[in-house]
């Protein structure tokens, strides 16, 4: 893995850490059900990209 991949993984991990509490809050306060789905999709996309970067 090169430096760019490592840096991208680090950024994605921080993004996931930021999104997880926001997702939990959105689940508790279901004002906008689409918001929960958006957070889940963003987390899944970030984790998928991390897996791809680790595999390469």
PyMOL Python script that loads the backbone (N, CA, C, O; Angstrom):
from pymol import cmd

cmd.read_pdbstr("""\
ATOM      1  N   UNK A   1       0.839  -1.175   0.000  1.00  0.00           N
ATOM      2  CA  UNK A   1       0.000   0.000   0.000  1.00  0.00           C
ATOM      3  C   UNK A   1       0.891   1.248   0.000  1.00  0.00           C
ATOM      4  O   UNK A   1       1.853   1.341   0.762  1.00  0.00           O
ATOM      5  N   UNK A   2       0.556   2.180  -0.851  1.00  0.00           N
ATOM      6  CA  UNK A   2       1.342   3.409  -0.908  1.00  0.00           C
ATOM      7  C   UNK A   2       0.783   4.461   0.062  1.00  0.00           C
ATOM      8  O   UNK A   2      -0.223   4.239   0.736  1.00  0.00           O
ATOM      9  N   UNK A   3       1.461   5.600   0.109  1.00  0.00           N
ATOM     10  CA  UNK A   3       1.075   6.644   1.052  1.00  0.00           C
ATOM     11  C   UNK A   3      -0.325   7.180   0.783  1.00  0.00           C
ATOM     12  O   UNK A   3      -1.074   7.471   1.716  1.00  0.00           O
ATOM     13  N   UNK A   4      -0.678   7.311  -0.496  1.00  0.00           N
ATOM     14  CA  UNK A   4      -2.001   7.838  -0.835  1.00  0.00           C
ATOM     15  C   UNK A   4      -3.101   6.919  -0.313  1.00  0.00           C
ATOM     16  O   UNK A   4      -4.099   7.388   0.233  1.00  0.00           O
ATOM     17  N   UNK A   5      -2.921   5.622  -0.479  1.00  0.00           N
ATOM     18  CA  UNK A   5      -3.921   4.659  -0.025  1.00  0.00           C
ATOM     19  C   UNK A   5      -4.040   4.698   1.499  1.00  0.00           C
ATOM     20  O   UNK A   5      -5.147   4.674   2.037  1.00  0.00           O
ATOM     21  N   UNK A   6      -2.921   4.756   2.181  1.00  0.00           N
ATOM     22  CA  UNK A   6      -2.946   4.811   3.647  1.00  0.00           C
ATOM     23  C   UNK A   6      -3.653   6.077   4.133  1.00  0.00           C
ATOM     24  O   UNK A   6      -4.441   6.031   5.077  1.00  0.00           O
ATOM     25  N   UNK A   7      -3.369   7.191   3.488  1.00  0.00           N
ATOM     26  CA  UNK A   7      -3.993   8.457   3.878  1.00  0.00           C
ATOM     27  C   UNK A   7      -5.495   8.409   3.610  1.00  0.00           C
ATOM     28  O   UNK A   7      -6.289   8.888   4.419  1.00  0.00           O
ATOM     29  N   UNK A   8      -5.885   7.828   2.467  1.00  0.00           N
ATOM     30  CA  UNK A   8      -7.304   7.723   2.125  1.00  0.00           C
ATOM     31  C   UNK A   8      -8.039   6.838   3.136  1.00  0.00           C
ATOM     32  O   UNK A   8      -9.158   7.152   3.541  1.00  0.00           O
ATOM     33  N   UNK A   9      -7.411   5.737   3.539  1.00  0.00           N
ATOM     34  CA  UNK A   9      -8.007   4.852   4.537  1.00  0.00           C
ATOM     35  C   UNK A   9      -8.195   5.596   5.854  1.00  0.00           C
ATOM     36  O   UNK A   9      -9.230   5.468   6.509  1.00  0.00           O
ATOM     37  N   UNK A  10      -7.188   6.371   6.234  1.00  0.00           N
ATOM     38  CA  UNK A  10      -7.272   7.143   7.483  1.00  0.00           C
ATOM     39  C   UNK A  10      -8.435   8.143   7.422  1.00  0.00           C
ATOM     40  O   UNK A  10      -9.178   8.292   8.392  1.00  0.00           O
ATOM     41  N   UNK A  11      -8.586   8.815   6.298  1.00  0.00           N
ATOM     42  CA  UNK A  11      -9.664   9.786   6.130  1.00  0.00           C
ATOM     43  C   UNK A  11     -11.025   9.090   6.181  1.00  0.00           C
ATOM     44  O   UNK A  11     -11.961   9.586   6.809  1.00  0.00           O
ATOM     45  N   UNK A  12     -11.125   7.939   5.515  1.00  0.00           N
ATOM     46  CA  UNK A  12     -12.391   7.203   5.501  1.00  0.00           C
ATOM     47  C   UNK A  12     -12.755   6.692   6.887  1.00  0.00           C
ATOM     48  O   UNK A  12     -13.928   6.703   7.261  1.00  0.00           O
ATOM     49  N   UNK A  13     -11.775   6.248   7.646  1.00  0.00           N
ATOM     50  CA  UNK A  13     -12.048   5.780   9.015  1.00  0.00           C
ATOM     51  C   UNK A  13     -12.571   6.911   9.880  1.00  0.00           C
ATOM     52  O   UNK A  13     -13.491   6.714  10.674  1.00  0.00           O
ATOM     53  N   UNK A  14     -11.985   8.110   9.732  1.00  0.00           N
ATOM     54  CA  UNK A  14     -12.464   9.265  10.489  1.00  0.00           C
ATOM     55  C   UNK A  14     -13.891   9.619  10.081  1.00  0.00           C
ATOM     56  O   UNK A  14     -14.709   9.999  10.918  1.00  0.00           O
ATOM     57  N   UNK A  15     -14.177   9.492   8.791  1.00  0.00           N
ATOM     58  CA  UNK A  15     -15.524   9.779   8.305  1.00  0.00           C
ATOM     59  C   UNK A  15     -16.532   8.805   8.912  1.00  0.00           C
ATOM     60  O   UNK A  15     -17.619   9.209   9.323  1.00  0.00           O
ATOM     61  N   UNK A  16     -16.170   7.523   8.968  1.00  0.00           N
ATOM     62  CA  UNK A  16     -17.051   6.515   9.548  1.00  0.00           C
ATOM     63  C   UNK A  16     -17.256   6.806  11.032  1.00  0.00           C
ATOM     64  O   UNK A  16     -18.376   6.703  11.533  1.00  0.00           O
ATOM     65  N   UNK A  17     -16.184   7.169  11.740  1.00  0.00           N
ATOM     66  CA  UNK A  17     -16.299   7.482  13.169  1.00  0.00           C
ATOM     67  C   UNK A  17     -17.205   8.689  13.393  1.00  0.00           C
ATOM     68  O   UNK A  17     -17.909   8.756  14.400  1.00  0.00           O
ATOM     69  N   UNK A  18     -17.192   9.637  12.468  1.00  0.00           N
ATOM     70  CA  UNK A  18     -18.050  10.813  12.580  1.00  0.00           C
ATOM     71  C   UNK A  18     -19.506  10.462  12.268  1.00  0.00           C
ATOM     72  O   UNK A  18     -20.422  10.990  12.900  1.00  0.00           O
ATOM     73  N   UNK A  19     -19.717   9.581  11.305  1.00  0.00           N
ATOM     74  CA  UNK A  19     -21.073   9.256  10.877  1.00  0.00           C
ATOM     75  C   UNK A  19     -21.814   8.340  11.850  1.00  0.00           C
ATOM     76  O   UNK A  19     -23.037   8.425  11.958  1.00  0.00           O
ATOM     77  N   UNK A  20     -21.108   7.477  12.548  1.00  0.00           N
ATOM     78  CA  UNK A  20     -21.764   6.511  13.431  1.00  0.00           C
ATOM     79  C   UNK A  20     -22.580   7.186  14.542  1.00  0.00           C
ATOM     80  O   UNK A  20     -23.728   6.794  14.750  1.00  0.00           O
ATOM     81  N   UNK A  21     -22.051   8.171  15.258  1.00  0.00           N
ATOM     82  CA  UNK A  21     -22.895   8.833  16.278  1.00  0.00           C
ATOM     83  C   UNK A  21     -24.057   9.612  15.660  1.00  0.00           C
ATOM     84  O   UNK A  21     -25.136   9.702  16.247  1.00  0.00           O
ATOM     85  N   UNK A  22     -23.828  10.172  14.473  1.00  0.00           N
ATOM     86  CA  UNK A  22     -24.899  10.894  13.794  1.00  0.00           C
ATOM     87  C   UNK A  22     -26.014   9.937  13.394  1.00  0.00           C
ATOM     88  O   UNK A  22     -27.194  10.278  13.469  1.00  0.00           O
ATOM     89  N   UNK A  23     -25.629   8.731  12.965  1.00  0.00           N
ATOM     90  CA  UNK A  23     -26.612   7.711  12.619  1.00  0.00           C
ATOM     91  C   UNK A  23     -27.411   7.300  13.853  1.00  0.00           C
ATOM     92  O   UNK A  23     -28.634   7.171  13.794  1.00  0.00           O
ATOM     93  N   UNK A  24     -26.721   7.097  14.955  1.00  0.00           N
ATOM     94  CA  UNK A  24     -27.399   6.712  16.192  1.00  0.00           C
ATOM     95  C   UNK A  24     -28.394   7.797  16.619  1.00  0.00           C
ATOM     96  O   UNK A  24     -29.511   7.494  17.037  1.00  0.00           O
ATOM     97  N   UNK A  25     -27.985   9.038  16.511  1.00  0.00           N
ATOM     98  CA  UNK A  25     -28.878  10.145  16.857  1.00  0.00           C
ATOM     99  C   UNK A  25     -30.074  10.223  15.925  1.00  0.00           C
ATOM    100  O   UNK A  25     -31.192  10.504  16.358  1.00  0.00           O
ATOM    101  N   UNK A  26     -29.837   9.976  14.649  1.00  0.00           N
ATOM    102  CA  UNK A  26     -30.930  10.018  13.680  1.00  0.00           C
ATOM    103  C   UNK A  26     -31.919   8.887  13.929  1.00  0.00           C
ATOM    104  O   UNK A  26     -33.118   9.050  13.702  1.00  0.00           O
ATOM    105  N   UNK A  27     -31.424   7.735  14.395  1.00  0.00           N
ATOM    106  CA  UNK A  27     -32.317   6.602  14.695  1.00  0.00           C
ATOM    107  C   UNK A  27     -33.174   6.905  15.918  1.00  0.00           C
ATOM    108  O   UNK A  27     -34.337   6.504  15.974  1.00  0.00           O
ATOM    109  N   UNK A  28     -32.612   7.606  16.894  1.00  0.00           N
ATOM    110  CA  UNK A  28     -33.364   7.945  18.103  1.00  0.00           C
ATOM    111  C   UNK A  28     -34.430   8.990  17.813  1.00  0.00           C
ATOM    112  O   UNK A  28     -35.527   8.948  18.370  1.00  0.00           O
ATOM    113  N   UNK A  29     -34.098   9.916  16.943  1.00  0.00           N
ATOM    114  CA  UNK A  29     -35.004  11.016  16.637  1.00  0.00           C
ATOM    115  C   UNK A  29     -35.395  10.890  15.153  1.00  0.00           C
ATOM    116  O   UNK A  29     -34.770  11.500  14.285  1.00  0.00           O
ATOM    117  N   UNK A  30     -36.406  10.114  14.888  1.00  0.00           N
ATOM    118  CA  UNK A  30     -36.784   9.780  13.519  1.00  0.00           C
ATOM    119  C   UNK A  30     -37.597  10.893  12.846  1.00  0.00           C
ATOM    120  O   UNK A  30     -38.712  10.653  12.382  1.00  0.00           O
ATOM    121  N   UNK A  31     -37.040  12.108  12.794  1.00  0.00           N
ATOM    122  CA  UNK A  31     -37.713  13.207  12.110  1.00  0.00           C
ATOM    123  C   UNK A  31     -37.739  12.965  10.606  1.00  0.00           C
ATOM    124  O   UNK A  31     -38.748  13.198   9.940  1.00  0.00           O
ATOM    125  N   UNK A  32     -36.612  12.496  10.087  1.00  0.00           N
ATOM    126  CA  UNK A  32     -36.470  12.279   8.651  1.00  0.00           C
ATOM    127  C   UNK A  32     -35.939  10.861   8.415  1.00  0.00           C
ATOM    128  O   UNK A  32     -34.741  10.627   8.571  1.00  0.00           O
ATOM    129  N   UNK A  33     -36.797   9.918   8.046  1.00  0.00           N
ATOM    130  CA  UNK A  33     -36.342   8.531   7.840  1.00  0.00           C
ATOM    131  C   UNK A  33     -35.297   8.392   6.739  1.00  0.00           C
ATOM    132  O   UNK A  33     -34.482   7.470   6.766  1.00  0.00           O
ATOM    133  N   UNK A  34     -35.319   9.308   5.769  1.00  0.00           N
ATOM    134  CA  UNK A  34     -34.331   9.260   4.690  1.00  0.00           C
ATOM    135  C   UNK A  34     -32.920   9.548   5.197  1.00  0.00           C
ATOM    136  O   UNK A  34     -31.934   9.073   4.635  1.00  0.00           O
ATOM    137  N   UNK A  35     -32.843  10.333   6.267  1.00  0.00           N
ATOM    138  CA  UNK A  35     -31.543  10.683   6.836  1.00  0.00           C
ATOM    139  C   UNK A  35     -30.826   9.438   7.359  1.00  0.00           C
ATOM    140  O   UNK A  35     -29.617   9.296   7.172  1.00  0.00           O
ATOM    141  N   UNK A  36     -31.555   8.546   8.004  1.00  0.00           N
ATOM    142  CA  UNK A  36     -30.980   7.300   8.524  1.00  0.00           C
ATOM    143  C   UNK A  36     -30.419   6.490   7.363  1.00  0.00           C
ATOM    144  O   UNK A  36     -29.303   5.976   7.438  1.00  0.00           O
ATOM    145  N   UNK A  37     -31.193   6.380   6.298  1.00  0.00           N
ATOM    146  CA  UNK A  37     -30.760   5.617   5.130  1.00  0.00           C
ATOM    147  C   UNK A  37     -29.516   6.238   4.499  1.00  0.00           C
ATOM    148  O   UNK A  37     -28.614   5.518   4.073  1.00  0.00           O
ATOM    149  N   UNK A  38     -29.462   7.562   4.437  1.00  0.00           N
ATOM    150  CA  UNK A  38     -28.303   8.251   3.876  1.00  0.00           C
ATOM    151  C   UNK A  38     -27.046   7.951   4.682  1.00  0.00           C
ATOM    152  O   UNK A  38     -25.998   7.643   4.115  1.00  0.00           O
ATOM    153  N   UNK A  39     -27.152   8.039   6.001  1.00  0.00           N
ATOM    154  CA  UNK A  39     -25.990   7.763   6.845  1.00  0.00           C
ATOM    155  C   UNK A  39     -25.533   6.317   6.676  1.00  0.00           C
ATOM    156  O   UNK A  39     -24.335   6.050   6.587  1.00  0.00           O
ATOM    157  N   UNK A  40     -26.483   5.386   6.632  1.00  0.00           N
ATOM    158  CA  UNK A  40     -26.124   3.979   6.453  1.00  0.00           C
ATOM    159  C   UNK A  40     -25.424   3.753   5.125  1.00  0.00           C
ATOM    160  O   UNK A  40     -24.459   2.991   5.055  1.00  0.00           O
ATOM    161  N   UNK A  41     -25.897   4.405   4.070  1.00  0.00           N
ATOM    162  CA  UNK A  41     -25.280   4.268   2.754  1.00  0.00           C
ATOM    163  C   UNK A  41     -23.879   4.865   2.740  1.00  0.00           C
ATOM    164  O   UNK A  41     -22.962   4.288   2.154  1.00  0.00           O
ATOM    165  N   UNK A  42     -23.711   6.007   3.376  1.00  0.00           N
ATOM    166  CA  UNK A  42     -22.393   6.647   3.418  1.00  0.00           C
ATOM    167  C   UNK A  42     -21.397   5.786   4.178  1.00  0.00           C
ATOM    168  O   UNK A  42     -20.250   5.647   3.755  1.00  0.00           O
ATOM    169  N   UNK A  43     -21.821   5.206   5.297  1.00  0.00           N
ATOM    170  CA  UNK A  43     -20.945   4.339   6.089  1.00  0.00           C
ATOM    171  C   UNK A  43     -20.579   3.101   5.280  1.00  0.00           C
ATOM    172  O   UNK A  43     -19.415   2.701   5.252  1.00  0.00           O
ATOM    173  N   UNK A  44     -21.558   2.494   4.626  1.00  0.00           N
ATOM    174  CA  UNK A  44     -21.297   1.295   3.825  1.00  0.00           C
ATOM    175  C   UNK A  44     -20.341   1.596   2.678  1.00  0.00           C
ATOM    176  O   UNK A  44     -19.447   0.801   2.388  1.00  0.00           O
ATOM    177  N   UNK A  45     -20.526   2.733   2.027  1.00  0.00           N
ATOM    178  CA  UNK A  45     -19.652   3.102   0.913  1.00  0.00           C
ATOM    179  C   UNK A  45     -18.220   3.317   1.398  1.00  0.00           C
ATOM    180  O   UNK A  45     -17.271   2.888   0.741  1.00  0.00           O
ATOM    181  N   UNK A  46     -18.063   3.975   2.534  1.00  0.00           N
ATOM    182  CA  UNK A  46     -16.730   4.221   3.075  1.00  0.00           C
ATOM    183  C   UNK A  46     -16.057   2.908   3.468  1.00  0.00           C
ATOM    184  O   UNK A  46     -14.870   2.716   3.204  1.00  0.00           O
ATOM    185  N   UNK A  47     -16.809   2.001   4.097  1.00  0.00           N
ATOM    186  CA  UNK A  47     -16.227   0.719   4.496  1.00  0.00           C
ATOM    187  C   UNK A  47     -15.870  -0.131   3.280  1.00  0.00           C
ATOM    188  O   UNK A  47     -14.878  -0.858   3.294  1.00  0.00           O
ATOM    189  N   UNK A  48     -16.676  -0.037   2.238  1.00  0.00           N
ATOM    190  CA  UNK A  48     -16.389  -0.773   1.006  1.00  0.00           C
ATOM    191  C   UNK A  48     -15.104  -0.249   0.361  1.00  0.00           C
ATOM    192  O   UNK A  48     -14.275  -1.033  -0.103  1.00  0.00           O
ATOM    193  N   UNK A  49     -14.943   1.061   0.335  1.00  0.00           N
ATOM    194  CA  UNK A  49     -13.738   1.642  -0.246  1.00  0.00           C
ATOM    195  C   UNK A  49     -12.507   1.271   0.579  1.00  0.00           C
ATOM    196  O   UNK A  49     -11.444   1.013   0.013  1.00  0.00           O
ATOM    197  N   UNK A  50     -12.632   1.240   1.899  1.00  0.00           N
ATOM    198  CA  UNK A  50     -11.521   0.821   2.755  1.00  0.00           C
ATOM    199  C   UNK A  50     -11.123  -0.607   2.405  1.00  0.00           C
ATOM    200  O   UNK A  50      -9.935  -0.906   2.285  1.00  0.00           O
ATOM    201  N   UNK A  51     -12.103  -1.490   2.240  1.00  0.00           N
ATOM    202  CA  UNK A  51     -11.816  -2.891   1.908  1.00  0.00           C
ATOM    203  C   UNK A  51     -11.110  -2.997   0.567  1.00  0.00           C
ATOM    204  O   UNK A  51     -10.183  -3.793   0.414  1.00  0.00           O
ATOM    205  N   UNK A  52     -11.541  -2.198  -0.409  1.00  0.00           N
ATOM    206  CA  UNK A  52     -10.902  -2.221  -1.741  1.00  0.00           C
ATOM    207  C   UNK A  52      -9.456  -1.746  -1.648  1.00  0.00           C
ATOM    208  O   UNK A  52      -8.563  -2.325  -2.267  1.00  0.00           O
ATOM    209  N   UNK A  53      -9.229  -0.685  -0.868  1.00  0.00           N
ATOM    210  CA  UNK A  53      -7.876  -0.152  -0.750  1.00  0.00           C
ATOM    211  C   UNK A  53      -6.957  -1.153  -0.039  1.00  0.00           C
ATOM    212  O   UNK A  53      -5.787  -1.290  -0.397  1.00  0.00           O
ATOM    213  N   UNK A  54      -7.484  -1.838   0.949  1.00  0.00           N
ATOM    214  CA  UNK A  54      -6.678  -2.834   1.662  1.00  0.00           C
ATOM    215  C   UNK A  54      -6.357  -4.024   0.769  1.00  0.00           C
ATOM    216  O   UNK A  54      -5.279  -4.609   0.875  1.00  0.00           O
ATOM    217  N   UNK A  55      -7.284  -4.383  -0.108  1.00  0.00           N
ATOM    218  CA  UNK A  55      -7.084  -5.536  -0.986  1.00  0.00           C
ATOM    219  C   UNK A  55      -6.049  -5.268  -2.071  1.00  0.00           C
ATOM    220  O   UNK A  55      -5.390  -6.191  -2.550  1.00  0.00           O
ATOM    221  N   UNK A  56      -5.908  -4.011  -2.455  1.00  0.00           N
ATOM    222  CA  UNK A  56      -4.967  -3.701  -3.540  1.00  0.00           C
ATOM    223  C   UNK A  56      -3.553  -3.508  -3.070  1.00  0.00           C
ATOM    224  O   UNK A  56      -2.664  -3.243  -3.879  1.00  0.00           O
TER     225      UNK A  56
END
""", "prot")
cmd.dss("prot")
cmd.show_as("cartoon", "prot")
cmd.util.cbc("prot")
cmd.orient("prot")
